């Protein structure tokens, strides 16, 4: 499995880059807009983290400058209805922390703005990734702690996310109380 590529950038477009390794092998990696923006110019050295997708009829590499992007990409492609190209579109639209907030708040409308994502896929994505992407949201936070506590109480990730999106409280205990009231309605 290929997990990183290091070499010279020999071609670069908004959706891919070609990297020539020291061994003389060139690889094409499909990339996000964030990765594109952070790559140097043609002729510069680059090191990209990679995710390799092997299918019956193809072998594709996806490259990322940040581990969080690669890790979220690998979570996204496990969701029913989201393939690698759609995962790249999501990561080109939202940073990992933004995406984690969308999932935590249950914001299907924001997710449906991504090309290739309809309401049904947005809803399914939020349900399937609820509770699995909070690590991308950055440093802890009261809502993250409340999410974990409510999950421990046996509530489903989707209902927790929707309740937390409506909470106005700022400390963990108050958020939990408010979310419980919302969930029990």
C-alpha positions as CSV (number, residue, x, y, z in Angstrom):
1,X,0.0,0.0,0.0
2,X,1.3,3.4,-0.9
3,X,1.0,5.9,2.0
4,X,3.2,8.8,0.9
5,X,4.9,10.1,-2.2
6,X,8.0,12.3,-2.2
7,X,9.5,13.9,-5.3
8,X,9.4,16.7,-7.8
9,X,6.1,18.2,-9.1
10,X,6.1,17.7,-12.8
11,X,2.4,18.6,-13.5
12,X,-0.2,20.4,-11.4
13,X,-3.9,21.1,-12.0
14,X,-6.7,21.9,-9.6
15,X,-7.8,18.3,-9.3
16,X,-4.5,16.4,-9.7
17,X,-0.7,16.6,-9.5
18,X,2.0,14.4,-11.0
19,X,5.1,13.7,-8.9
20,X,8.3,12.2,-10.2
21,X,10.1,10.2,-7.4
22,X,13.9,9.9,-7.0
23,X,13.6,6.4,-8.4
24,X,12.3,7.8,-11.7
25,X,8.6,6.7,-11.3
26,X,5.9,9.4,-11.7
27,X,2.7,9.1,-9.9
28,X,-0.6,10.9,-10.5
29,X,-2.5,11.8,-7.3
30,X,-6.0,13.3,-7.3
31,X,-6.0,16.2,-4.8
32,X,-8.3,18.6,-3.0
33,X,-8.3,22.3,-3.6
34,X,-6.6,22.8,-0.2
35,X,-3.8,20.5,-1.3
36,X,-3.5,22.3,-4.6
37,X,-3.2,25.6,-2.9
38,X,-0.5,24.3,-0.6
39,X,1.6,22.6,-3.3
40,X,4.6,24.4,-4.7
41,X,5.2,25.2,-8.3
42,X,6.2,22.8,-11.1
43,X,9.8,21.8,-10.4
44,X,9.5,22.1,-6.6
45,X,9.8,19.2,-4.2
46,X,6.6,17.9,-2.6
47,X,5.7,15.3,-0.1
48,X,2.1,14.2,-0.1
49,X,0.3,11.7,2.2
50,X,-1.5,9.2,0.1
51,X,-4.6,7.0,0.1
52,X,-4.6,4.2,-2.4
53,X,-7.9,2.9,-3.8
54,X,-7.7,-0.4,-5.6
55,X,-10.8,-1.4,-7.7
56,X,-11.3,-4.2,-10.0
57,X,-10.6,-2.0,-13.0
58,X,-8.3,0.7,-11.6
59,X,-5.8,1.8,-9.1
60,X,-6.0,5.4,-8.0
61,X,-4.0,7.5,-5.6
62,X,-5.3,10.5,-3.7
63,X,-2.8,13.0,-2.2
64,X,-3.1,15.3,0.8
65,X,-0.8,17.8,2.5
66,X,-2.5,17.3,5.9
67,X,-3.1,14.0,7.8
68,X,-6.5,15.3,8.9
69,X,-7.6,15.5,5.3
70,X,-6.4,12.1,4.4
71,X,-7.9,10.6,7.6
72,X,-11.3,12.2,6.9
73,X,-11.1,11.1,3.2
74,X,-10.7,7.5,4.4
75,X,-13.8,7.9,6.7
76,X,-15.9,9.5,4.0
77,X,-15.3,6.7,1.4
78,X,-16.8,4.2,3.9
79,X,-20.1,6.1,3.8
80,X,-22.8,4.5,1.5
81,X,-23.1,6.6,-1.6
82,X,-19.8,8.5,-1.3
83,X,-17.0,7.5,-3.5
84,X,-13.5,8.9,-3.8
85,X,-14.4,11.7,-6.2
86,X,-17.3,12.9,-3.9
87,X,-15.0,12.7,-0.9
88,X,-12.5,14.9,-2.7
89,X,-15.4,17.3,-3.5
90,X,-16.4,17.5,0.2
91,X,-12.8,18.1,1.3
92,X,-12.4,20.8,-1.5
93,X,-15.6,22.5,-0.1
94,X,-15.0,22.2,3.6
95,X,-11.9,21.9,5.8
96,X,-12.0,18.9,8.2
97,X,-13.0,21.0,11.2
98,X,-15.8,22.7,9.2
99,X,-17.0,19.3,8.1
100,X,-17.0,17.9,11.7
101,X,-19.1,20.9,12.8
102,X,-21.6,20.2,9.9
103,X,-21.9,16.6,11.0
104,X,-22.1,17.5,14.7
105,X,-24.9,20.0,14.1
106,X,-26.7,17.8,11.6
107,X,-26.6,20.5,8.9
108,X,-27.8,18.5,5.9
109,X,-28.4,21.7,3.9
110,X,-24.7,22.7,4.1
111,X,-23.6,19.2,3.1
112,X,-26.0,19.1,0.2
113,X,-24.2,22.2,-1.3
114,X,-21.3,19.9,-2.3
115,X,-21.5,18.8,-5.9
116,X,-22.7,15.2,-6.1
117,X,-24.4,15.3,-2.7
118,X,-28.2,15.3,-2.5
119,X,-30.4,15.6,0.6
120,X,-30.6,11.8,1.0
121,X,-26.8,11.3,0.8
122,X,-26.3,14.3,3.1
123,X,-28.6,12.8,5.7
124,X,-27.0,9.3,5.4
125,X,-23.5,10.8,5.8
126,X,-24.5,12.7,8.9
127,X,-26.0,9.5,10.4
128,X,-23.1,7.2,9.5
129,X,-20.4,9.6,10.6
130,X,-22.0,11.0,13.7
131,X,-19.6,10.5,16.6
132,X,-16.8,9.5,14.2
133,X,-15.5,12.9,13.1
134,X,-15.4,15.0,16.2
135,X,-11.6,14.5,16.4
136,X,-11.4,16.7,13.3
137,X,-13.2,19.6,15.0
138,X,-10.0,20.7,16.8
139,X,-9.5,21.1,20.5
140,X,-12.1,19.5,22.8
141,X,-14.8,21.9,23.7
142,X,-17.9,21.7,25.8
143,X,-20.1,20.4,23.0
144,X,-17.6,17.6,22.2
145,X,-17.7,16.6,25.9
146,X,-21.5,16.8,25.9
147,X,-21.7,14.7,22.8
148,X,-19.5,12.0,24.4
149,X,-21.6,12.0,27.6
150,X,-24.9,11.7,25.7
151,X,-23.5,8.9,23.6
152,X,-22.5,7.1,26.8
153,X,-26.1,7.4,28.0
154,X,-27.2,5.5,24.9
155,X,-28.5,8.2,22.6
156,X,-27.8,7.9,18.9
157,X,-25.2,10.2,17.2
158,X,-27.7,11.7,14.8
159,X,-30.2,12.7,17.5
160,X,-27.4,14.1,19.7
161,X,-26.0,16.1,16.8
162,X,-29.4,17.7,16.1
163,X,-30.0,18.5,19.7
164,X,-26.5,20.0,20.2
165,X,-27.1,22.2,17.2
166,X,-30.0,23.8,19.0
167,X,-28.2,24.2,22.4
168,X,-27.4,27.8,23.5
169,X,-25.6,26.9,26.8
170,X,-21.8,27.2,27.0
171,X,-20.6,24.8,29.7
172,X,-20.8,21.0,29.4
173,X,-23.3,20.4,32.2
174,X,-25.7,23.0,30.9
175,X,-25.4,21.7,27.4
176,X,-26.2,18.2,28.5
177,X,-29.3,19.4,30.4
178,X,-30.5,21.4,27.4
179,X,-29.8,18.6,24.9
180,X,-31.7,16.1,27.1
181,X,-34.7,18.4,27.1
182,X,-34.6,18.7,23.3
183,X,-34.1,15.0,22.7
184,X,-37.0,14.0,25.1
185,X,-39.5,16.3,23.3
